[in-house]
Amino acid sequence: MSPSNPISKWLRSPFKERPLFWQDPNEYTRHLDERIDQLQTLIDNLPGMVYRCENNAKYEAVYASSACLGLLGIDASKITPETPLYLGDWIHPEDVARVNEIVQRQTERNEPYTMEYRIIDQKGDVKDVWEKGRLVHRKQKAYLEGFIMDISERKALERLHLEVAEKELTLQKAHKTESLERMAAAVAHQCNNKLQAVLGLLELAEEDVRAILKDAQEPVAIKQAIQVTHEAAQIGRNMLSYLGITMTKTQTLELTTFLENGLPELTRTLPAGVRVETCLPNTPLWVRANEDDLRDILGHLLVNAAEACPDQPIRVILNKHQDATPLETNSPCACLLIHDEGPGIPEAHREDLFDPFFSTKFTGRGLGLSVARGLLHRHDGELDFHCEPNQGTDFRVWLPLTEGPEGR
């Protein structure tokens, strides 16, 4: 301490030359009480709670300022040895381990600790708090002294800003997706128009070759070119179906009859040895749909199931559901379930399963499921799935039921 410092001069001067409150014990006590009151006023006006506590697992408080009432709902004046305040009991259970780790690490380093965590007050409300403190030694005993401030409003504002940012990002992605869909639709239309022209020219060429050869031999190459062109055109139609752009006429169909008539033909398109087992209801289930679209949907799902597990039978089950359906309707729905005994769908692939051209096989595959879902959306239906590891996969086709012809 510098000798020029006034306090240093008072301490070095004879007692009689010191200020009055250093000479008169009563005056000294009055002055000290005044300073304590000033300090207490300052503490009470802080935007948070000042504390001193034991450095143990429960952090038993030996002092807490009046802000304890607003922070925890506890009156600090009622804290006594018989009714102690354990600050550790108010920490959110999910944050206790982290708070303890930070406090002990910093005190071992003899450094202050600063952290944010959650507490649960006396009413059961969760609050976000900011705390700063450090280990101190008072009367040869170590305590934790610090300051805790409620930052719930700030954290709520941060979360709101984050939600707004996420929504803006989602909106940007939606706009980008819309632009890509418009571009894909335009490309699909243009490709279809060109391919139809190619098909027409190939068919004319086939007729000319037949006339020249006079049926001496089949124009195999031209037939193959026509087949490949049809397949290429189907890709464009599938893309338009996924985007929901093409329009088709619907009619009232009975699903059990549709499956009984259509499954044998679709089964023949699957790899040799693949079996399809059915479980169909006795009561009719009527829907409004396009028969060709339903056939395409079922075909895509059967191919997917056959590829997942070609050695085990595919089960096709049709049921009626009233509750717990993914459709935005309270009306009964038909659920067509296609089950395979494959290994299931890895968790990492599930979010991308219905994205166009997503596939774990090779580039260019993976349009079938997205097309099936796009077709179902045009029928106010839905396609979802359920799977457990090594227990196979259920793909479920949901369609709203309607009245049959006799109900009109």
Secondary structure, 3 states (H helix, E strand, C coil): CCCCCHHHHHHHCCHHHCCHHHHCHHHHHHHHHHHHHHHHHHHHCCCCEEEEEECCCCCEEEEECCCHHHHHCCCHHHCCCCCCCEHHHHECHHHHHHHHHHHHHHHHCCCCEEEEEEEECCCCCEEEEEEEEEEEEECCEEEEEEEEEECHHHHHHHHHHHHHHHHHHHHHHHHHHHHHHHHHHHHHHHHHHHHHHHHHHHHHHHHHHHHHHCCCCCCHHHHHHHHHHHHHHHHHHHHHHHHCCCCCCCEEEEHHHHHHHHHHHHHHCCCCCCCEEEECCCCCCEEEECHHHHHHHHHHHHHHHHHHCCCCCEEEEEEEECCCCCCCCCCCEEEEEEEECCCCCCHHHHHHCCCCCCCCCCCCCCCHHHHHHHHHHHCCCEEEEEECCCCCEEEEEEEEECCCHHHC
